[in-house]
C-alpha cells in the first residue's frame, strides 16, 4: 500500500514500551506511511505513553503537546499506559486519538481512517468556500473528530496482544540496532504492589505463545542479531500452558541458534535451585540478573505487598552466585515509602550494601492516585524522599565500582557495538555477558562481533 503520509513516533518508559513502539512503526510502514524523526513535520504523531510515576505522566503530556505545536494540523495519537486511565481524554490532552493497551494492533487502521476523514472534511470545505485559509486548515474540526479506542483490560480472560507478524516480516530488520533485540513475551501483572499503578493500566498477566516467541527470535538471528533480551511487565509469571519461563529459555537455547539470551527482570520467588540449575546449563544465558527488591527492610516490603522477605531474596542471590561465575546482580529500590522510619531506612541500606549489587536503580517514592499506598498514613515530605534517594545512589555507585573492579585483569567475552576515534585511534565498545561496558583499541571492524578480551577497567 502506498500513500504520501508521514508518521513520527516517540517512546516513553520501559523496554516493553520500546518493543511495542518498534512494532507500531513497522505496522505504519507496512501500511505505506513514511516514518520520519519526531523532530520533523508529520501528518501523524504517535506518542507511546508511560504512567509508572507522576514524572512519567508529565513527560507523556509534554510530548503530546510538543507534537501539537510542531504541526497543529496533524493527527496526534496517544497510546499506552497513561491513556489507559479512564480519566484521561483527548480533550484533556489535546490529542485526536487515544489508543489503549491491547488496541495497538489497530494503530495503522485507525490512523489511516482519521487521515481519510480529515481529507474529506477539508475537501468539502474547499469545495464550498473555494479556498481555505491556512490557519483554518490547521484546525480541522478536531473536537468533532476525536476518538477513544480502549477497553477494560482487567479481565483474567484477556488475551495476549500479538504485535509480531512473521508472514509480514519478510526478513526485514525490525529493530533500530543490529546487535541486541528486545522480545516481549508477557504482559500485565497480578501482584498489586501497593505503590504500583501498572496492574490497572496493563491488566492481568497474560503470556505469548512460545511458538511465536521462537519464530521471532529465529527471524532475528537470521537478520544477524547476536543477543536477545526477553522482556515483559511481570516476566516471572510467563506461562504457555504448563510451560514456564525456564521451559521457554530452554527452547530458545535449543532451537534458535541465538548466541546470547538475556532476561530483563525476575521476581525473587522464581529463583529456586531447580530454576537456577537449569538456567546455568544453557550456554546462551547471560549471567546478568535483575531481581526487583524495592526495599531492604522486611516491614517496608510487607507494606509494599511484595510477598517475600529479605532472607528469601538473599537466598536467591546466593543461588545465582553459586551456579554462575561472578554474575552481575542488579535491582530496583524505592526510597521514602510511606511510613519508612529512620530505623527502617538504615536497616534497608545495610541490607542493600550486604548484597553488593552491580547496579541499583533508585527512585524516590512517587505517590500514585488509585493505589493503596497513596492513602497510607506517614507520607514523607519530598525533601526526605529525595535525600534518602541520594544516599542510596551514592551507595549504588560505590557497589558498581567494586563489581567492575572485580573483573580487572580477567578475560571476558564482549559483543562489540560501536566505535569512535580517540587521539587518532579507533576505539570499539560493547558489553560483556554480565553487561559491563568494555572498550578496546582496534583497527578491525568489530561491529556485531563477539570476542574475548582482558578487561582493564
C-alpha positions as a Markdown table, in Angstrom:
| # | Residue | x | y | z |
|---|---|---|---|---|
| 1 | Unk | 0.0 | 0.0 | 0.0 |
| 2 | Unk | 1.3 | 3.5 | -0.8 |
| 3 | Unk | 0.3 | 6.9 | 0.4 |
| 4 | Unk | 2.0 | 10.3 | 0.9 |
| 5 | Unk | 1.5 | 10.3 | 4.7 |
| 6 | Unk | 4.4 | 10.9 | 7.1 |
| 7 | Unk | 4.4 | 9.5 | 10.6 |
| 8 | Unk | 6.6 | 10.2 | 13.6 |
| 9 | Unk | 6.8 | 8.1 | 16.8 |
| 10 | Unk | 8.1 | 8.8 | 20.3 |
| 11 | Unk | 8.5 | 6.2 | 23.0 |
| 12 | Unk | 8.4 | 6.8 | 26.7 |
| 13 | Unk | 9.1 | 4.3 | 29.5 |
| 14 | Unk | 10.2 | 0.7 | 29.7 |
| 15 | Unk | 11.6 | -1.8 | 27.3 |
| 16 | Unk | 8.1 | -3.3 | 26.8 |
| 17 | Unk | 7.0 | 0.1 | 25.5 |
| 18 | Unk | 10.1 | 0.3 | 23.3 |
| 19 | Unk | 9.3 | -3.1 | 21.8 |
| 20 | Unk | 5.7 | -2.1 | 21.1 |
| 21 | Unk | 6.8 | 1.2 | 19.6 |
| 22 | Unk | 9.1 | -0.7 | 17.2 |
| 23 | Unk | 6.2 | -2.9 | 16.2 |
| 24 | Unk | 3.8 | 0.1 | 15.7 |
| 25 | Unk | 6.4 | 1.7 | 13.5 |
| 26 | Unk | 6.5 | -1.5 | 11.4 |
| 27 | Unk | 2.7 | -1.5 | 11.1 |
| 28 | Unk | 2.7 | 2.1 | 9.8 |
| 29 | Unk | 5.5 | 1.3 | 7.3 |
| 30 | Unk | 3.6 | -1.8 | 6.1 |
| 31 | Unk | 0.6 | 0.4 | 5.5 |
| 32 | Unk | 2.5 | 2.8 | 3.4 |
| 33 | Unk | 3.5 | 5.6 | 5.9 |
| 34 | Unk | 6.9 | 7.1 | 5.6 |
| 35 | Unk | 8.4 | 7.2 | 9.1 |
| 36 | Unk | 10.3 | 10.4 | 9.9 |
| 37 | Unk | 12.1 | 11.6 | 13.1 |
| 38 | Unk | 9.8 | 13.0 | 15.8 |
| 39 | Unk | 11.5 | 16.4 | 15.4 |
| 40 | Unk | 10.2 | 16.7 | 11.8 |
| 41 | Unk | 6.8 | 17.7 | 10.4 |
| 42 | Unk | 4.5 | 14.8 | 10.0 |
| 43 | Unk | 0.9 | 14.0 | 9.3 |
| 44 | Unk | 0.6 | 11.7 | 12.2 |
| 45 | Unk | 2.4 | 11.8 | 15.6 |
| 46 | Unk | 2.3 | 8.7 | 17.8 |
| 47 | Unk | 3.3 | 9.0 | 21.5 |
| 48 | Unk | 3.6 | 5.7 | 23.3 |
| 49 | Unk | 3.0 | 6.9 | 26.9 |
| 50 | Unk | 4.2 | 5.8 | 30.3 |
| 51 | Unk | 2.5 | 6.1 | 33.7 |
| 52 | Unk | 4.9 | 4.3 | 36.1 |
| 53 | Unk | 5.4 | 7.6 | 38.1 |
| 54 | Unk | 3.9 | 11.1 | 38.2 |
| 55 | Unk | 7.0 | 12.3 | 36.3 |
| 56 | Unk | 6.2 | 9.8 | 33.5 |
| 57 | Unk | 2.7 | 11.2 | 33.3 |
| 58 | Unk | 4.0 | 14.7 | 33.0 |
| 59 | Unk | 6.5 | 13.7 | 30.3 |
| 60 | Unk | 3.7 | 12.0 | 28.4 |
| 61 | Unk | 1.6 | 15.1 | 28.4 |
| 62 | Unk | 4.6 | 17.3 | 27.4 |
| 63 | Unk | 5.4 | 15.1 | 24.3 |
| 64 | Unk | 1.8 | 15.2 | 23.2 |
| 65 | Unk | 1.7 | 19.0 | 23.5 |
| 66 | Unk | 5.1 | 19.2 | 21.7 |
| 67 | Unk | 3.6 | 17.2 | 18.7 |
| 68 | Unk | 0.6 | 19.5 | 18.6 |
| 69 | Unk | 2.8 | 22.6 | 18.5 |
| 70 | Unk | 5.1 | 21.1 | 15.8 |
| 71 | Unk | 2.1 | 20.6 | 13.4 |
| 72 | Unk | -1.2 | 21.9 | 14.6 |
| 73 | Unk | -3.0 | 20.2 | 11.7 |
| 74 | Unk | -1.5 | 16.8 | 12.3 |
| 75 | Unk | -3.3 | 13.8 | 13.8 |
| 76 | Unk | -1.9 | 13.4 | 17.3 |
| 77 | Unk | -2.2 | 9.8 | 18.7 |
| 78 | Unk | -1.6 | 9.0 | 22.3 |
| 79 | Unk | -1.2 | 5.3 | 23.1 |
| 80 | Unk | -0.2 | 3.1 | 26.0 |
| 81 | Unk | -0.3 | 3.1 | 29.8 |
| 82 | Unk | -1.0 | 6.8 | 30.7 |
| 83 | Unk | -4.0 | 7.0 | 28.3 |
| 84 | Unk | -5.4 | 3.6 | 29.5 |
| 85 | Unk | -6.7 | 5.5 | 32.6 |
| 86 | Unk | -10.4 | 6.4 | 32.3 |
| 87 | Unk | -9.9 | 10.0 | 33.5 |
| 88 | Unk | -7.7 | 10.7 | 30.5 |
| 89 | Unk | -9.5 | 12.0 | 27.4 |
| 90 | Unk | -8.5 | 13.5 | 24.1 |
| 91 | Unk | -9.8 | 16.9 | 25.3 |
| 92 | Unk | -7.7 | 16.8 | 28.4 |
| 93 | Unk | -4.6 | 16.0 | 26.4 |
| 94 | Unk | -5.4 | 18.0 | 23.2 |
| 95 | Unk | -4.8 | 14.9 | 21.1 |
| 96 | Unk | -7.1 | 13.4 | 18.4 |
| 97 | Unk | -7.0 | 9.7 | 19.1 |
| 98 | Unk | -6.4 | 7.6 | 22.2 |
| 99 | Unk | -5.4 | 4.0 | 21.8 |
| 100 | Unk | -5.3 | 1.9 | 24.9 |
| 101 | Unk | -3.2 | -1.1 | 25.7 |
| 102 | Unk | -4.3 | -4.2 | 23.7 |
| 103 | Unk | -5.6 | -1.9 | 20.9 |
| 104 | Unk | -2.2 | -1.0 | 19.5 |
| 105 | Unk | -2.5 | -3.6 | 16.7 |
| 106 | Unk | -5.1 | -1.3 | 15.2 |
| 107 | Unk | -2.8 | 1.7 | 15.0 |
| 108 | Unk | -2.3 | 1.8 | 11.2 |
| 109 | Unk | -6.0 | 1.2 | 10.5 |
| 110 | Unk | -7.1 | 3.9 | 12.9 |
| 111 | Unk | -4.5 | 6.5 | 11.8 |
| 112 | Unk | -5.4 | 6.0 | 8.2 |
| 113 | Unk | -9.1 | 6.2 | 8.9 |
| 114 | Unk | -8.7 | 9.5 | 10.7 |
| 115 | Unk | -6.5 | 10.9 | 8.0 |
| 116 | Unk | -9.1 | 10.0 | 5.4 |
| 117 | Unk | -11.8 | 11.6 | 7.4 |
| 118 | Unk | -9.7 | 14.8 | 7.8 |
| 119 | Unk | -9.1 | 14.8 | 4.0 |
| 120 | Unk | -12.8 | 14.5 | 3.2 |
| 121 | Unk | -13.7 | 17.3 | 5.6 |
| 122 | Unk | -11.1 | 19.6 | 4.1 |
| 123 | Unk | -12.2 | 18.8 | 0.5 |
| 124 | Unk | -15.8 | 19.6 | 1.5 |
| 125 | Unk | -14.7 | 22.9 | 3.0 |
| 126 | Unk | -12.6 | 23.8 | -0.1 |
| 127 | Unk | -15.5 | 23.0 | -2.5 |
| 128 | Unk | -18.0 | 25.1 | -0.5 |
| 129 | Unk | -15.7 | 28.0 | 0.2 |
| 130 | Unk | -13.4 | 27.9 | -2.9 |
| 131 | Unk | -10.4 | 28.2 | -0.7 |
| 132 | Unk | -9.5 | 27.5 | 2.9 |
| 133 | Unk | -7.2 | 29.9 | 4.9 |
| 134 | Unk | -4.1 | 28.1 | 6.2 |
| 135 | Unk | -5.0 | 28.7 | 9.8 |
| 136 | Unk | -8.4 | 27.1 | 9.3 |
| 137 | Unk | -6.9 | 24.1 | 7.7 |
| 138 | Unk | -4.7 | 23.6 | 10.7 |
| 139 | Unk | -7.7 | 23.2 | 13.0 |
| 140 | Unk | -9.8 | 20.8 | 11.0 |
| 141 | Unk | -12.8 | 20.5 | 13.4 |
| 142 | Unk | -10.6 | 18.4 | 15.7 |
| 143 | Unk | -13.1 | 18.3 | 18.6 |
| 144 | Unk | -15.8 | 16.6 | 16.4 |
| 145 | Unk | -13.3 | 14.0 | 15.1 |
| 146 | Unk | -11.7 | 12.9 | 18.4 |
| 147 | Unk | -11.9 | 9.3 | 19.2 |
| 148 | Unk | -11.1 | 6.9 | 22.1 |
| 149 | Unk | -10.2 | 3.3 | 21.4 |
| 150 | Unk | -9.6 | 1.4 | 24.7 |
| 151 | Unk | -11.4 | -1.2 | 26.7 |
| 152 | Unk | -11.3 | -2.6 | 30.2 |
| 153 | Unk | -8.2 | -4.9 | 30.2 |
| 154 | Unk | -8.7 | -6.0 | 33.8 |
| 155 | Unk | -10.1 | -9.4 | 33.0 |
| 156 | Unk | -8.5 | -12.8 | 33.6 |
| 157 | Unk | -9.8 | -13.8 | 30.2 |
| 158 | Unk | -8.0 | -11.0 | 28.3 |
| 159 | Unk | -5.8 | -12.5 | 25.5 |
| 160 | Unk | -2.2 | -11.5 | 24.8 |
| 161 | Unk | -2.0 | -8.9 | 22.1 |
| 162 | Unk | 0.3 | -10.3 | 19.4 |
| 163 | Unk | 2.1 | -7.5 | 17.5 |
| 164 | Unk | 4.6 | -9.6 | 15.6 |
| 165 | Unk | 3.6 | -11.0 | 12.2 |
| 166 | Unk | 6.1 | -13.5 | 10.9 |
| 167 | Unk | 4.4 | -13.5 | 7.5 |
| 168 | Unk | 4.6 | -9.7 | 7.1 |
| 169 | Unk | 8.2 | -9.6 | 8.4 |
| 170 | Unk | 9.7 | -10.8 | 5.2 |
| 171 | Unk | 13.2 | -10.9 | 6.7 |
| 172 | Unk | 13.4 | -7.2 | 7.1 |
| 173 | Unk | 15.1 | -5.6 | 10.1 |
| 174 | Unk | 12.6 | -4.6 | 12.8 |
| 175 | Unk | 14.7 | -3.0 | 15.4 |
| 176 | Unk | 17.0 | 0.0 | 15.4 |
| 177 | Unk | 20.2 | -1.8 | 16.1 |
| 178 | Unk | 21.7 | -5.0 | 14.9 |
| 179 | Unk | 23.4 | -6.4 | 17.9 |
| 180 | Unk | 20.7 | -6.6 | 20.6 |
| 181 | Unk | 16.9 | -7.0 | 20.2 |
| 182 | Unk | 14.2 | -6.9 | 22.7 |
| 183 | Unk | 11.4 | -9.5 | 22.5 |
| 184 | Unk | 8.2 | -9.1 | 24.5 |
| 185 | Unk | 6.8 | -12.4 | 25.8 |
| 186 | Unk | 4.4 | -11.4 | 28.6 |
| 187 | Unk | 2.1 | -8.5 | 29.6 |
| 188 | Unk | 0.1 | -7.5 | 32.6 |
| 189 | Unk | 0.6 | -8.2 | 36.3 |
| 190 | Unk | -1.4 | -9.8 | 39.1 |
| 191 | Unk | 0.8 | -8.7 | 42.0 |
| 192 | Unk | -0.9 | -5.4 | 43.0 |
| 193 | Unk | 2.1 | -4.0 | 44.9 |
| 194 | Unk | 0.6 | -1.1 | 47.0 |
| 195 | Unk | 2.6 | 1.6 | 45.2 |
| 196 | Unk | 2.1 | 0.5 | 41.6 |
| 197 | Unk | -0.4 | 1.6 | 39.1 |
| 198 | Unk | 0.7 | -0.8 | 36.4 |
| 199 | Unk | -1.8 | -3.6 | 37.0 |
| 200 | Unk | -4.6 | -1.1 | 36.5 |
| 201 | Unk | -3.3 | 0.2 | 33.1 |
| 202 | Unk | -1.7 | -3.1 | 31.8 |
| 203 | Unk | -4.3 | -5.6 | 33.1 |
| 204 | Unk | -3.9 | -9.1 | 34.4 |
| 205 | Unk | -1.0 | -11.3 | 33.4 |
| 206 | Unk | -1.1 | -12.9 | 30.0 |
| 207 | Unk | 1.6 | -14.6 | 28.0 |
| 208 | Unk | 2.6 | -15.0 | 24.5 |
| 209 | Unk | 2.6 | -18.4 | 22.8 |
| 210 | Unk | 6.1 | -20.0 | 22.9 |
| 211 | Unk | 5.9 | -20.9 | 19.2 |
| 212 | Unk | 5.5 | -17.2 | 18.4 |
| 213 | Unk | 8.5 | -16.3 | 20.6 |
| 214 | Unk | 10.7 | -18.9 | 19.0 |
| 215 | Unk | 9.6 | -17.8 | 15.5 |
| 216 | Unk | 10.5 | -14.1 | 16.2 |
| 217 | Unk | 13.9 | -15.0 | 17.7 |
| 218 | Unk | 14.7 | -17.3 | 14.8 |
| 219 | Unk | 13.9 | -14.4 | 12.4 |
| 220 | Unk | 16.1 | -12.0 | 14.4 |
| 221 | Unk | 19.0 | -14.5 | 14.4 |
| 222 | Unk | 18.6 | -14.8 | 10.7 |
| 223 | Unk | 18.8 | -11.0 | 10.4 |
| 224 | Unk | 22.2 | -11.0 | 12.3 |
| 225 | Unk | 21.2 | -10.3 | 15.9 |
| 226 | Unk | 23.6 | -11.9 | 18.4 |
| 227 | Unk | 21.7 | -11.1 | 21.6 |
| 228 | Unk | 18.0 | -11.1 | 22.6 |
| 229 | Unk | 16.6 | -9.7 | 25.8 |
| 230 | Unk | 13.3 | -11.2 | 27.0 |
| 231 | Unk | 11.0 | -8.6 | 28.4 |
| 232 | Unk | 7.6 | -8.3 | 29.9 |
| 233 | Unk | 5.7 | -6.5 | 32.7 |
| 234 | Unk | 6.0 | -9.4 | 35.1 |
| 235 | Unk | 8.3 | -11.8 | 33.3 |
| 236 | Unk | 8.3 | -14.4 | 36.1 |
| 237 | Unk | 4.6 | -15.1 | 35.6 |
| 238 | Unk | 5.2 | -16.2 | 32.0 |
| 239 | Unk | 3.3 | -19.4 | 31.2 |
| 240 | Unk | 2.3 | -21.1 | 27.9 |
| 241 | Unk | 0.1 | -24.0 | 29.1 |
| 242 | Unk | 2.2 | -26.0 | 31.6 |
| 243 | Unk | 5.5 | -24.4 | 30.3 |
| 244 | Unk | 7.0 | -21.6 | 32.4 |
| 245 | Unk | 9.8 | -19.2 | 31.8 |
| 246 | Unk | 12.6 | -21.7 | 32.3 |
| 247 | Unk | 11.0 | -24.0 | 29.7 |
| 248 | Unk | 10.9 | -21.2 | 27.2 |
| 249 | Unk | 14.5 | -20.4 | 27.9 |
| 250 | Unk | 15.5 | -24.0 | 27.2 |
| 251 | Unk | 13.6 | -24.0 | 23.9 |
| 252 | Unk | 15.2 | -20.8 | 22.8 |
| 253 | Unk | 18.7 | -22.1 | 23.6 |
| 254 | Unk | 18.0 | -25.4 | 21.9 |
| 255 | Unk | 16.0 | -24.2 | 18.8 |
| 256 | Unk | 17.1 | -20.8 | 17.7 |
| 257 | Unk | 20.9 | -20.7 | 17.3 |
| 258 | Unk | 21.0 | -17.5 | 19.5 |
| 259 | Unk | 24.4 | -16.6 | 20.9 |
| 260 | Unk | 23.2 | -14.6 | 23.9 |
| 261 | Unk | 19.9 | -14.7 | 25.8 |
| 262 | Unk | 19.4 | -12.1 | 28.5 |
| 263 | Unk | 16.4 | -12.0 | 30.9 |
| 264 | Unk | 15.3 | -8.5 | 31.7 |
| 265 | Unk | 13.8 | -8.9 | 35.2 |
| 266 | Unk | 13.0 | -11.7 | 37.7 |
| 267 | Unk | 10.9 | -11.9 | 40.8 |
| 268 | Unk | 12.9 | -13.3 | 43.8 |
| 269 | Unk | 10.4 | -16.1 | 44.3 |
| 270 | Unk | 11.2 | -17.7 | 40.9 |
| 271 | Unk | 14.9 | -18.1 | 41.8 |
| 272 | Unk | 14.8 | -21.6 | 43.2 |
| 273 | Unk | 17.6 | -24.1 | 43.0 |
| 274 | Unk | 15.9 | -26.0 | 40.2 |
| 275 | Unk | 15.4 | -22.8 | 38.2 |
| 276 | Unk | 19.0 | -21.7 | 38.6 |
| 277 | Unk | 20.5 | -25.1 | 37.9 |
| 278 | Unk | 18.6 | -25.4 | 34.7 |
| 279 | Unk | 19.3 | -21.9 | 33.7 |
| 280 | Unk | 23.1 | -22.3 | 34.3 |
| 281 | Unk | 23.1 | -25.3 | 31.9 |
| 282 | Unk | 22.1 | -23.1 | 29.0 |
| 283 | Unk | 25.2 | -21.8 | 27.1 |
| 284 | Unk | 23.3 | -18.8 | 25.7 |
| 285 | Unk | 22.1 | -17.4 | 29.0 |
| 286 | Unk | 24.0 | -14.3 | 30.1 |
| 287 | Unk | 24.9 | -14.1 | 33.9 |
| 288 | Unk | 23.2 | -10.8 | 34.3 |
| 289 | Unk | 20.1 | -10.9 | 36.6 |
| 290 | Unk | 17.8 | -8.1 | 37.6 |
| 291 | Unk | 15.9 | -9.1 | 40.8 |
| 292 | Unk | 13.4 | -6.4 | 41.8 |
| 293 | Unk | 13.7 | -5.8 | 45.6 |
| 294 | Unk | 12.3 | -2.3 | 46.2 |
| 295 | Unk | 13.3 | -2.2 | 49.9 |
| 296 | Unk | 15.9 | -3.8 | 52.2 |
| 297 | Unk | 13.5 | -3.6 | 55.2 |
| 298 | Unk | 11.1 | -6.5 | 55.8 |
| 299 | Unk | 8.5 | -4.3 | 57.4 |
| 300 | Unk | 8.6 | -1.9 | 54.4 |
| 301 | Unk | 8.5 | -4.9 | 52.0 |
| 302 | Unk | 5.3 | -6.1 | 53.8 |
| 303 | Unk | 3.6 | -2.7 | 53.4 |
| 304 | Unk | 4.5 | -2.8 | 49.7 |
| 305 | Unk | 2.8 | -6.2 | 49.4 |
| 306 | Unk | 5.9 | -7.7 | 47.8 |
| 307 | Unk | 5.3 | -11.2 | 49.2 |
| 308 | Unk | 8.9 | -12.2 | 50.0 |
| 309 | Unk | 11.4 | -11.4 | 52.7 |
| 310 | Unk | 15.0 | -10.1 | 52.6 |
| 311 | Unk | 16.1 | -13.6 | 53.7 |
| 312 | Unk | 14.4 | -15.2 | 50.6 |
| 313 | Unk | 15.9 | -12.5 | 48.4 |
| 314 | Unk | 19.4 | -13.1 | 49.8 |
| 315 | Unk | 18.9 | -16.9 | 49.3 |
| 316 | Unk | 18.1 | -16.3 | 45.6 |
| 317 | Unk | 21.2 | -14.1 | 45.1 |
| 318 | Unk | 23.2 | -16.8 | 46.9 |
| 319 | Unk | 22.0 | -19.5 | 44.4 |
| 320 | Unk | 22.9 | -17.3 | 41.4 |
| 321 | Unk | 26.4 | -16.8 | 42.7 |
| 322 | Unk | 26.7 | -20.5 | 43.5 |
| 323 | Unk | 25.8 | -21.6 | 39.9 |
| 324 | Unk | 27.3 | -18.7 | 37.9 |
| 325 | Unk | 30.8 | -17.3 | 38.0 |
| 326 | Unk | 30.7 | -13.7 | 39.3 |
| 327 | Unk | 27.2 | -12.9 | 37.9 |
| 328 | Unk | 26.0 | -9.3 | 37.7 |
| 329 | Unk | 23.1 | -8.8 | 40.1 |
| 330 | Unk | 21.0 | -5.6 | 39.7 |
| 331 | Unk | 17.9 | -4.3 | 41.5 |
| 332 | Unk | 15.3 | -1.6 | 41.9 |
| 333 | Unk | 14.8 | 0.3 | 45.2 |
| 334 | Unk | 12.2 | 2.9 | 46.3 |
| 335 | Unk | 13.4 | 5.4 | 48.8 |
| 336 | Unk | 11.0 | 7.1 | 51.2 |
| 337 | Unk | 8.0 | 4.7 | 51.0 |
| 338 | Unk | 5.1 | 5.9 | 53.2 |
| 339 | Unk | 5.8 | 5.3 | 56.9 |
| 340 | Unk | 9.5 | 4.4 | 56.3 |
| 341 | Unk | 11.2 | 5.3 | 59.6 |
| 342 | Unk | 14.8 | 6.3 | 60.0 |
| 343 | Unk | 15.4 | 2.8 | 61.5 |
| 344 | Unk | 13.8 | 1.1 | 58.5 |
| 345 | Unk | 15.8 | 3.1 | 56.1 |
| 346 | Unk | 19.0 | 2.3 | 57.9 |
| 347 | Unk | 18.1 | -1.4 | 58.0 |
| 348 | Unk | 17.3 | -1.3 | 54.3 |
| 349 | Unk | 20.5 | 0.5 | 53.5 |
| 350 | Unk | 22.6 | -2.1 | 55.4 |
| 351 | Unk | 20.9 | -5.0 | 53.6 |
| 352 | Unk | 21.5 | -3.4 | 50.2 |
| 353 | Unk | 25.2 | -2.9 | 50.9 |
| 354 | Unk | 25.4 | -6.6 | 52.0 |
| 355 | Unk | 24.1 | -7.7 | 48.6 |
| 356 | Unk | 26.9 | -5.9 | 46.7 |
| 357 | Unk | 24.8 | -5.2 | 43.6 |
| 358 | Unk | 26.4 | -4.4 | 40.3 |
| 359 | Unk | 23.8 | -1.7 | 39.7 |
| 360 | Unk | 20.9 | -0.4 | 41.7 |
| 361 | Unk | 18.2 | 1.7 | 40.2 |
| 362 | Unk | 17.0 | 4.1 | 42.9 |
| 363 | Unk | 13.7 | 6.0 | 42.7 |
| 364 | Unk | 12.2 | 8.3 | 45.3 |
| 365 | Unk | 8.6 | 7.2 | 46.2 |
| 366 | Unk | 6.0 | 8.6 | 43.8 |
| 367 | Unk | 2.5 | 8.9 | 45.1 |
| 368 | Unk | 0.1 | 7.4 | 42.5 |
| 369 | Unk | -3.6 | 8.2 | 42.7 |
| 370 | Unk | -5.6 | 4.9 | 42.6 |
| 371 | Unk | -3.0 | 2.8 | 44.5 |
| 372 | Unk | -3.5 | 1.8 | 48.2 |
| 373 | Unk | -0.1 | 3.4 | 49.1 |
| 374 | Unk | -1.4 | 6.8 | 48.1 |
| 375 | Unk | -3.9 | 6.6 | 51.0 |
| 376 | Unk | -1.4 | 5.3 | 53.6 |
| 377 | Unk | -0.5 | 7.3 | 56.7 |
| 378 | Unk | 3.0 | 8.5 | 57.0 |
| 379 | Unk | 3.5 | 10.2 | 53.6 |
| 380 | Unk | 7.0 | 11.5 | 53.8 |
| 381 | Unk | 8.0 | 15.0 | 52.6 |
| 382 | Unk | 9.6 | 15.2 | 49.2 |
| 383 | Unk | 12.8 | 16.6 | 50.8 |
| 384 | Unk | 13.2 | 13.4 | 52.9 |
| 385 | Unk | 12.4 | 11.1 | 49.9 |
| 386 | Unk | 15.0 | 12.9 | 47.8 |
| 387 | Unk | 17.6 | 12.9 | 50.5 |
| 388 | Unk | 17.3 | 9.1 | 51.1 |
| 389 | Unk | 17.4 | 8.5 | 47.3 |
| 390 | Unk | 20.6 | 10.5 | 47.1 |
| 391 | Unk | 22.2 | 8.4 | 49.8 |
| 392 | Unk | 21.2 | 5.1 | 48.1 |
| 393 | Unk | 22.5 | 6.4 | 44.7 |
| 394 | Unk | 25.9 | 7.1 | 46.3 |
| 395 | Unk | 25.9 | 3.6 | 47.7 |
| 396 | Unk | 24.9 | 2.2 | 44.2 |
| 397 | Unk | 27.9 | 4.0 | 42.6 |
| 398 | Unk | 30.3 | 2.6 | 45.2 |
| 399 | Unk | 29.0 | -1.0 | 44.7 |
| 400 | Unk | 29.1 | -0.7 | 40.9 |
| 401 | Unk | 32.7 | 0.4 | 41.0 |
| 402 | Unk | 33.6 | -2.5 | 43.2 |
| 403 | Unk | 31.9 | -5.0 | 40.9 |
| 404 | Unk | 33.6 | -3.7 | 37.8 |
| 405 | Unk | 36.9 | -3.8 | 39.6 |
| 406 | Unk | 36.4 | -7.5 | 40.3 |
| 407 | Unk | 36.7 | -8.1 | 36.5 |
| 408 | Unk | 40.0 | -6.2 | 36.2 |
| 409 | Unk | 42.7 | -8.5 | 34.6 |
| 410 | Unk | 40.1 | -11.2 | 33.8 |
| 411 | Unk | 39.1 | -12.5 | 30.4 |
| 412 | Unk | 35.6 | -11.6 | 29.4 |
| 413 | Unk | 33.5 | -12.2 | 26.3 |
| 414 | Unk | 32.3 | -9.0 | 24.6 |
| 415 | Unk | 29.7 | -8.2 | 22.0 |
| 416 | Unk | 31.0 | -5.1 | 20.3 |
| 417 | Unk | 28.5 | -2.5 | 19.1 |
| 418 | Unk | 30.1 | 0.8 | 18.1 |
| 419 | Unk | 33.3 | 2.7 | 17.6 |
| 420 | Unk | 34.7 | 6.2 | 17.9 |
| 421 | Unk | 38.1 | 7.9 | 17.2 |
| 422 | Unk | 40.1 | 9.0 | 20.1 |
| 423 | Unk | 43.6 | 10.6 | 19.6 |
| 424 | Unk | 43.8 | 9.0 | 16.2 |
| 425 | Unk | 42.9 | 5.5 | 17.4 |
| 426 | Unk | 39.7 | 3.6 | 16.7 |
| 427 | Unk | 38.1 | 2.6 | 19.9 |
| 428 | Unk | 35.4 | -0.1 | 20.0 |
| 429 | Unk | 32.9 | -0.5 | 22.8 |
| 430 | Unk | 30.5 | -3.2 | 23.7 |
| 431 | Unk | 29.1 | -5.2 | 26.6 |
| 432 | Unk | 30.3 | -8.4 | 28.4 |
| 433 | Unk | 27.8 | -11.2 | 29.1 |
| 434 | Unk | 27.4 | -9.5 | 32.6 |
| 435 | Unk | 26.5 | -6.2 | 30.8 |
| 436 | Unk | 29.7 | -4.5 | 31.8 |
| 437 | Unk | 30.8 | -2.0 | 29.2 |
| 438 | Unk | 34.2 | -2.8 | 27.7 |
| 439 | Unk | 36.4 | -0.7 | 25.3 |
| 440 | Unk | 39.3 | -1.8 | 23.2 |
| 441 | Unk | 41.5 | -0.2 | 20.6 |
| 442 | Unk | 41.4 | -2.0 | 17.2 |
| 443 | Unk | 41.7 | -1.1 | 13.5 |
| 444 | Unk | 39.5 | -4.1 | 12.7 |
| 445 | Unk | 35.8 | -3.9 | 12.1 |
| 446 | Unk | 34.3 | -5.4 | 15.3 |
| 447 | Unk | 30.7 | -4.3 | 14.8 |
| 448 | Unk | 28.4 | -7.0 | 16.0 |
| 449 | Unk | 31.3 | -9.3 | 16.6 |
| 450 | Unk | 31.9 | -11.4 | 19.8 |
| 451 | Unk | 35.5 | -11.5 | 21.0 |
| 452 | Unk | 37.2 | -12.5 | 24.2 |
| 453 | Unk | 39.4 | -9.7 | 25.7 |
| 454 | Unk | 41.0 | -8.9 | 29.0 |
| 455 | Unk | 39.1 | -6.3 | 31.0 |
| 456 | Unk | 41.3 | -3.5 | 32.1 |
| 457 | Unk | 38.7 | -1.3 | 33.8 |
